[in-house]
Amino acid sequence: MVGLVSKKNWVDIGDIYEECEKKIDILSQNLTFQTIGKSILKEVYVEGHADYLRRLFFILIDNAINYTSEGSITCIFIREEHFLVMMLNIS
């Protein structure tokens, strides 16, 4: 429905990423996948939609997997004051 806005909730980013990480391990069979800085995700909450955030993480990492034929993918998290930075390094 156009213009439908559902209510935002406080979402634990660490929990959302862990859910995605389980699916990623299955998809990245020919690649090495690792996460750096995952510990900073503990108890980081954002106001938003859990499903949208889950999809965002999954789409970004799935694209990295689909466009990398061999090698490794490193997902790096950095926290800077009020910002959380996610970087994907493909090598």
C-alpha positions in Angstrom: 0.0 0.0 0.0 1.5 3.4 -1.0 2.2 5.7 1.9 2.0 3.0 4.5 4.4 3.6 7.3 4.7 1.0 10.0 5.9 1.8 13.5 9.6 1.9 14.2 11.0 0.0 17.1 14.4 -0.1 18.9 16.3 -2.8 17.2 19.5 -4.5 18.4 21.9 -4.4 15.4 24.0 -7.2 16.8 21.1 -9.6 16.8 20.1 -8.6 13.3 23.6 -9.2 12.0 23.9 -12.6 13.7 20.8 -13.7 11.9 22.2 -12.7 8.6 25.6 -14.2 9.3 24.1 -17.7 9.7 22.6 -17.4 6.1 25.9 -16.0 4.8 27.9 -19.0 5.9 25.8 -21.2 3.7 26.1 -18.9 0.6 29.8 -18.3 0.8 30.9 -21.9 0.1 33.8 -21.1 -2.2 34.9 -18.0 -0.3 36.3 -17.2 3.1 34.0 -14.9 5.0 35.0 -13.2 8.2 33.8 -10.4 10.4 36.0 -7.9 12.2 34.6 -5.7 15.0 31.5 -7.8 15.6 31.9 -7.2 19.3 31.1 -3.5 19.0 27.6 -4.5 17.7 26.6 -5.8 21.2 23.9 -3.7 22.6 23.9 -1.1 19.7 20.3 -0.1 19.2 18.8 1.9 16.4 15.2 3.1 15.9 14.0 1.4 12.7 12.4 -1.7 11.2 14.1 -5.0 12.0 13.1 -6.6 8.7 14.4 -3.7 6.6 17.7 -3.7 8.4 18.0 -7.5 8.1 17.4 -7.2 4.3 19.9 -4.4 4.0 22.7 -6.4 5.7 21.8 -9.5 3.6 21.6 -7.7 0.3 25.0 -5.9 0.8 26.8 -9.1 1.7 25.0 -11.3 -0.8 26.0 -8.9 -3.6 29.6 -9.1 -2.4 29.4 -12.9 -2.5 27.7 -13.0 -5.9 30.3 -10.7 -7.5 33.3 -12.4 -6.0 34.3 -15.7 -7.7 37.2 -16.6 -5.3 39.1 -15.2 -2.4 37.8 -13.7 0.8 35.2 -11.2 2.0 35.8 -9.3 5.2 33.0 -7.4 6.9 34.4 -4.7 9.1 32.4 -2.8 11.7 33.7 0.5 13.2 31.9 2.6 15.7 32.6 6.4 15.7 30.7 8.4 18.3 27.0 8.2 17.1 27.8 6.3 13.9 28.2 2.7 13.0 30.3 2.0 9.9 30.1 -1.2 7.9 32.7 -1.9 5.3 33.1 -4.9 3.0 36.6 -5.7 1.9 37.0 -8.1 -1.0 40.3 -9.7 -1.7 
